[in-house]
């Protein structure tokens, strides 16, 4: 948060870092509560998002929680 306060554009720089790692930030919200930000990130596979999580987490400036999401159609198709 100190970095963000001193340099608000850093947030967009991190989004570019995510894209360089092969994923894309689709939506991003600043939130109040236990999480400072909620990001919806699209990646081609779990390995890519794992790479993003490790790269960003290794910086020590963020704690990440990843939730894999399926569209309702993908979920229903998986049941058959």
KEZALO-922138 format. One record per residue (C-alpha): residue number from 0; residue in three letters; x negated, y negated, z. Coordinates in steps of 0.1 Angstrom, whole numbers, plus 5000, padded with zeros to 4 digits. Each point is the difference from the previous one (the first is absolute). Layout:
BEGIN
<doba resi="NUM" resn="ALA" x="X" y="Y" z="Z"/>
...
//
This chain:
BEGIN
<doba resi="0" resn="UNK" x="5000" y="5000" z="5000"/>
<doba resi="1" resn="UNK" x="4971" y="4976" z="5006"/>
<doba resi="2" resn="UNK" x="4988" y="5005" z="4964"/>
<doba resi="3" resn="UNK" x="5036" y="4995" z="4987"/>
<doba resi="4" resn="UNK" x="5004" y="4968" z="5021"/>
<doba resi="5" resn="UNK" x="4967" y="4986" z="4987"/>
<doba resi="6" resn="UNK" x="5006" y="5012" z="4964"/>
<doba resi="7" resn="UNK" x="5036" y="5007" z="4991"/>
<doba resi="8" resn="UNK" x="4991" y="5008" z="4965"/>
<doba resi="9" resn="UNK" x="4982" y="5031" z="5013"/>
<doba resi="10" resn="UNK" x="5033" y="5018" z="5000"/>
<doba resi="11" resn="UNK" x="5002" y="4997" z="4962"/>
<doba resi="12" resn="UNK" x="4964" y="5010" z="4997"/>
<doba resi="13" resn="UNK" x="5007" y="5032" z="5019"/>
<doba resi="14" resn="UNK" x="5029" y="5007" z="4976"/>
<doba resi="15" resn="UNK" x="4975" y="4997" z="4971"/>
<doba resi="16" resn="UNK" x="4977" y="5025" z="5019"/>
<doba resi="17" resn="UNK" x="5029" y="5024" z="5001"/>
<doba resi="18" resn="UNK" x="5005" y="4997" z="4962"/>
<doba resi="19" resn="UNK" x="4963" y="5006" z="4994"/>
<doba resi="20" resn="UNK" x="5003" y="5032" z="5020"/>
<doba resi="21" resn="UNK" x="5028" y="5012" z="4976"/>
<doba resi="22" resn="UNK" x="5032" y="4991" z="5019"/>
<doba resi="23" resn="UNK" x="5023" y="4970" z="4997"/>
<doba resi="24" resn="UNK" x="5018" y="4979" z="5026"/>
<doba resi="25" resn="UNK" x="5037" y="4999" z="4989"/>
<doba resi="26" resn="UNK" x="5015" y="4981" z="5030"/>
<doba resi="27" resn="UNK" x="4985" y="4984" z="5031"/>
<doba resi="28" resn="UNK" x="5016" y="4985" z="5030"/>
<doba resi="29" resn="UNK" x="4986" y="4982" z="5031"/>
<doba resi="30" resn="UNK" x="5019" y="5014" z="5030"/>
<doba resi="31" resn="UNK" x="5005" y="4994" z="5037"/>
<doba resi="32" resn="UNK" x="4996" y="5029" z="5023"/>
<doba resi="33" resn="UNK" x="4976" y="5029" z="5002"/>
<doba resi="34" resn="UNK" x="4988" y="4996" z="4964"/>
<doba resi="35" resn="UNK" x="4987" y="4967" z="4986"/>
<doba resi="36" resn="UNK" x="5007" y="5010" z="4964"/>
<doba resi="37" resn="UNK" x="5020" y="5025" z="4981"/>
<doba resi="38" resn="UNK" x="4987" y="5008" z="4965"/>
<doba resi="39" resn="UNK" x="5016" y="5022" z="4974"/>
<doba resi="40" resn="UNK" x="4971" y="5014" z="4979"/>
<doba resi="41" resn="UNK" x="5003" y="5022" z="4970"/>
<doba resi="42" resn="UNK" x="4972" y="5025" z="4992"/>
<doba resi="43" resn="UNK" x="4998" y="5028" z="4974"/>
<doba resi="44" resn="UNK" x="4993" y="5026" z="5027"/>
<doba resi="45" resn="UNK" x="4993" y="5006" z="5037"/>
<doba resi="46" resn="UNK" x="4962" y="5001" z="4993"/>
<doba resi="47" resn="UNK" x="5001" y="4964" z="4988"/>
<doba resi="48" resn="UNK" x="5019" y="4987" z="5030"/>
<doba resi="49" resn="UNK" x="4977" y="5019" z="5023"/>
<doba resi="50" resn="UNK" x="4971" y="4982" z="4983"/>
<doba resi="51" resn="UNK" x="5017" y="4967" z="5005"/>
<doba resi="52" resn="UNK" x="5007" y="5008" z="5037"/>
<doba resi="53" resn="UNK" x="4965" y="5010" z="5007"/>
<doba resi="54" resn="UNK" x="4985" y="4970" z="4982"/>
<doba resi="55" resn="UNK" x="5022" y="4975" z="5018"/>
<doba resi="56" resn="UNK" x="4999" y="5018" z="5033"/>
<doba resi="57" resn="UNK" x="4962" y="5002" z="5000"/>
<doba resi="58" resn="UNK" x="4998" y="4962" z="5000"/>
<doba resi="59" resn="UNK" x="5013" y="5001" z="5036"/>
<doba resi="60" resn="UNK" x="5024" y="4971" z="4994"/>
<doba resi="61" resn="UNK" x="5032" y="5020" z="4995"/>
<doba resi="62" resn="UNK" x="5018" y="5030" z="5014"/>
<doba resi="63" resn="UNK" x="5020" y="5018" z="4973"/>
<doba resi="64" resn="UNK" x="5029" y="5023" z="5001"/>
<doba resi="65" resn="UNK" x="5009" y="5018" z="4968"/>
<doba resi="66" resn="UNK" x="5035" y="5014" z="4992"/>
<doba resi="67" resn="UNK" x="5005" y="5020" z="4968"/>
<doba resi="68" resn="UNK" x="5033" y="4991" z="4984"/>
<doba resi="69" resn="UNK" x="5021" y="5018" z="4974"/>
<doba resi="70" resn="UNK" x="5028" y="4985" z="4980"/>
<doba resi="71" resn="UNK" x="5034" y="5015" z="5009"/>
<doba resi="72" resn="UNK" x="5000" y="5018" z="4966"/>
<doba resi="73" resn="UNK" x="4966" y="5014" z="5006"/>
<doba resi="74" resn="UNK" x="5011" y="5012" z="5035"/>
<doba resi="75" resn="UNK" x="5032" y="5016" z="4987"/>
<doba resi="76" resn="UNK" x="4981" y="5017" z="4971"/>
<doba resi="77" resn="UNK" x="4976" y="5015" z="5026"/>
<doba resi="78" resn="UNK" x="5029" y="5017" z="5017"/>
<doba resi="79" resn="UNK" x="5009" y="5021" z="4969"/>
//
